[in-house]
Amino acid sequence: MLAPGNHVLRVGLMFVLAGMVALIAPLANATTDAEIVAGSKQMIVVIAPDWSSSKASLRRFARQGGEWQALSAAQPVVIGKSGSAWGLGLHSSQPGLQKREGDGRAPAGIFAIGPAFGYARSRSTALQYQGMTAQDYCIDVSESLLYNQIVDAEKVGRKAIAGSTEPMRRDLHANGDQRYKLGFVIEHNVQRQPAGGSCIFAHLWKSADSSTAGCTAMTETLMGELLDWLDPSQRPLFILLPRAEYTRLRKAWQLPHFDESASH
């Protein structure tokens, strides 16, 4: 999955290899969506009212005694400004609107959770963590050999990041923007299908009334709780679906009951 050449991608290599491990582990013996879910003991579930909504609710679940148990109340998050569409993840192919680069939609489906990242050099979390620098970019140019990878511009060269709109230190490149201060990678389109969508993260929101270009955004408090809790050894999954699709697929995928009104 690395681009051709002799470049050593300080950040890109770590993120690609970590993504491959996260993808392969739950799939090792899985042949169905339900088996993929069965291989996980931690799950973040995001439910949107419908395909066009940019607002959603998030809950986290843990498998206890063979059953999914809710560990949190439903918390507000924001997603793509145009809503959501089926993404390229661990789930089987689904009919309907498909995620495309630049469509402003969050990818729907089942996804592995990749490394964490942020502006600080280090952060206590069981996830692999990388402190971002002013030279780190996620490549959202579909034609690039580095598409959907986070790379160090000093290593790959300035020409390699030409046209990318995703500097990972938005505070330095976008007037103090704090949205990438803390987050983690949602493993969408790890096969790097051209125009399939790139640089999908969970990160901080600008406000409860904001939206994203395709990521899932939330408060810093909620992000901190997730990073304190997530454990790669539990094969955590990230699931995002409109409410009707969650209801349709819940039994087949063996998903937990999601009560958006429940407190914990």
Long-range contacts (C-beta under 8 A, 24 or more apart in sequence): 1-190, 1-191, 1-192, 3-145, 3-146, 3-149, 3-156, 4-145, 7-155, 7-156, 8-155, 9-149, 9-151, 9-152, 9-155, 9-156, 10-152, 10-155, 11-130, 11-132, 11-136, 11-150, 11-151, 11-152, 12-146, 12-149, 12-150, 12-151, 12-152, 12-155, 12-156, 14-115, 14-128, 14-130, 15-114, 15-115, 15-130, 15-149, 15-150, 15-185, 16-149, 18-114, 18-115, 18-128, 19-112, 19-114, 19-115, 19-185, 19-187, 19-190, 20-190, 22-112, 22-113, 22-114, 22-187, 22-232, 23-90, 23-112, 23-187, 23-190, 25-112, 25-235, 26-90, 26-112, 26-235, 26-237, 27-90, 32-92, 33-90, 33-91, 33-92, 33-110, 33-249, 33-252, 33-253, 34-252, 34-253, 34-254, 36-90, 36-91, 36-110, 36-237, 37-110, 37-237, 37-253, 37-254, 37-255, 38-254, 39-235, 40-234, 40-235, 40-236, 40-237, 41-234, 41-235, 41-236, 42-229, 42-230, 42-231, 42-234, 42-235, 42-236, 42-237, 43-68, 43-236, 43-237, 43-238, 43-239, 43-255, 43-256, 44-113, 44-202, 44-226, 44-236, 44-237, 44-238, 44-239, 45-239, 45-240, 45-246, 45-255, 45-256, 45-258, 46-77, 46-79, 46-216, 46-238, 46-239, 46-240, 46-241, 47-74, 47-240, 47-241, 47-242, 47-243, 47-246, 47-258, 47-260, 48-79, 48-83, 48-84, 48-106, 48-240, 48-241, 48-242, 48-243, 49-242, 49-243, 50-83, 50-242, 50-243, 50-244, 51-83, 51-84, 51-85, 51-96, 51-97, 51-242, 52-82, 52-83, 53-79, 53-83, 53-84, 53-242, 54-78, 54-79, 54-80, 54-81, 54-82, 54-83, 54-211, 54-212, 55-79, 56-216, 56-240, 57-258, 57-260, 58-216, 58-218, 58-222, 59-258, 60-225, 60-226, 60-229, 61-256, 62-234, 68-255, 68-256, 68-257, 69-256, 70-256, 70-257, 70-259, 70-262, 70-264, 71-229, 71-264, 72-225, 72-264, 73-262, 73-263, 73-264, 74-258, 74-259, 74-260, 74-261, 74-262, 75-218, 75-219, 75-222, 76-208, 76-218, 77-205, 77-216, 77-217, 77-218, 77-222, 78-205, 78-208, 78-210, 78-211, 78-212, 78-216, 78-217, 78-218, 79-106, 79-211, 79-212, 79-214, 79-215, 79-216, 79-217, 79-240, 80-104, 80-105, 80-106, 80-211, 80-212, 80-213, 80-214, 80-215, 81-211, 81-212, 81-213, 84-108, 84-240, 84-241, 84-242, 87-111, 87-188, 87-189, 87-197, 87-200, 88-188, 88-189, 88-190, 88-191, 88-193, 88-196, 88-197, 89-187, 89-188, 90-237, 91-253, 99-188, 99-189, 99-196, 99-197, 99-214, 100-195, 100-196, 100-197, 101-140, 101-142, 101-195, 101-196, 101-197, 101-198, 102-213, 103-197, 103-214, 104-213, 104-214, 105-214, 106-200, 106-212, 106-214, 106-215, 106-216, 106-240, 107-186, 107-188, 107-189, 107-197, 107-200, 107-214, 107-240, 108-240, 108-241, 108-242, 108-245, 109-239, 109-240, 109-241, 110-237, 110-238, 110-239, 110-253, 111-186, 111-187, 111-188, 111-237, 111-238, 111-239, 111-240, 112-187, 112-190, 112-235, 112-236, 112-237, 112-238, 113-184, 113-185, 113-186, 113-187, 113-230, 113-232, 113-236, 113-237, 113-238, 114-184, 114-185, 114-186, 114-187, 115-184, 115-185, 116-182, 116-183, 116-184, 116-185, 116-227, 116-230, 117-150, 117-168, 117-180, 117-182, 117-183, 117-184, 117-185, 117-201, 118-180, 118-181, 118-182, 118-183, 119-169, 119-171, 119-180, 119-181, 119-182, 120-182, 123-182, 123-227, 124-228, 125-227, 125-228, 125-230, 126-230, 126-231, 126-232, 126-233, 127-184, 127-227, 127-230, 127-232, 128-232, 132-168, 132-169, 132-180, 133-168, 133-169, 134-167, 134-169, 134-172, 134-173, 136-167, 136-168, 136-169, 137-161, 137-164, 137-166, 137-167, 137-168, 138-164, 138-166, 138-168, 138-198, 138-199, 139-164, 139-166, 139-198, 139-199, 140-164, 140-165, 140-166, 140-198, 140-199, 142-194, 142-195, 142-198, 143-194, 147-192, 147-194, 147-198, 148-189, 148-190, 148-192, 148-196, 148-197, 148-198, 148-199, 149-192, 150-199, 166-198, 166-199, 177-206, 178-204, 179-203, 179-204, 179-205, 179-206, 179-217, 180-204, 181-220, 182-220, 182-223, 182-224, 182-227, 183-215, 183-223, 184-226, 184-227, 184-230, 186-215, 186-216, 186-238, 187-238, 202-226, 202-238, 216-240
